Amino acid sequence: MNRKASIKTENLTTGYEAGRERVEVTRGLDATLYSGQFVCLLGPNGAGKSTLLRTLAGFQKPLGGDVKIAGRSLRSYNPKELAKAMSVVLTEKPMLENMDVETLVSLGRTPYTGFWGRMDASDHEAVEEAISLTGIETLRHRQVQTLSDGERQKTMIAKALAQATPVIFLDEPTAFLDYPSKVEIMLLLYSLAHKQDKTIFMSTHDLDLALQLSDVIWLIDKKYGIRTGTHRELTESGDLERYFVREGIIFDHTDGLFKVDKR
């Protein structure tokens, strides 16, 4: 598959300004995200994962440098254009009552239907495809507040798919899920990236699953900054071990995964 550059950072510095104080979280990042890739952002709590993701998604401004989407600066997009270029699934649970799953998924068509939300045949087709791809056909008439955490996440991913964007950002989509549900969501995202030619970029604490399934890994740490590469590249460079090995943790170079040190 001929992969296209979808997101590119140029000397990007992320962070925030609190009064007169300027707090830099990451600096000087040059990296590219491609279509058909499942990319995982890994790092400890407080390393700046959410800040970086929110900057890439346009929720907060960079302190320096630029983010380009399809070769165009993020700053030049208006909200409607941006909603057609990327969709975002956040960690927070949607506080919705008296709304069924199909209606929630249909909200992904808002950038195309306008204020009145009148859907045509193509909009309904996009919603049906999103429901089918995420396997939530049996949930379509369920009220959102009755869903399990895993069902809710699949519904939010379906909404993002209905939005028909080339890029999907997800912030900790497997948080609060049991292990089988984590695996199910991760396999779904991996499949969507490869079969639908999407760029899927997610932050996660599920280290072992990310190492096994991601095409590219972004490591972030306040001490070491950001490193990007495949599982093999980051193993051979020693970056994986450097970023995560602490007391009680060992890195197995045979399979490139982390183990508990019981000695």
Sequence and secondary structure as in RCSB ss.txt:
>XXXX:A:sequence
MNRKASIKTENLTTGYEAGRERVEVTRGLDATLYSGQFVCLLGPNGAGKSTLLRTLAGFQKPLGGDVKIAGRSLR
SYNPKELAKAMSVVLTEKPMLENMDVETLVSLGRTPYTGFWGRMDASDHEAVEEAISLTGIETLRHRQVQTLSDG
ERQKTMIAKALAQATPVIFLDEPTAFLDYPSKVEIMLLLYSLAHKQDKTIFMSTHDLDLALQLSDVIWLIDKKYG
IRTGTHRELTESGDLERYFVREGIIFDHTDGLFKVDKR
>XXXX:A:secstr
    EEEEEEEEEEEEEETTEEEEEEEEEEEEEETT EEEEE  TTSSHHHHHHHHTTSS  SEEEEEETTEEGG
G  HHHHHHHEEEE SS     S BHHHHHHGGGHHHHTTTT   HHHHHHHHHHHHHHT GGGTTSBGGGS HH
HHHHHHHHHHHHTT SEEEEESTTTT  HHHHHHHHHHHHHHHHHH  EEEEE S HHHHHHH SEEEEEETTTE
EEEE HHHHHHTTHHHHHH  TTEEEETTTTEEEE   
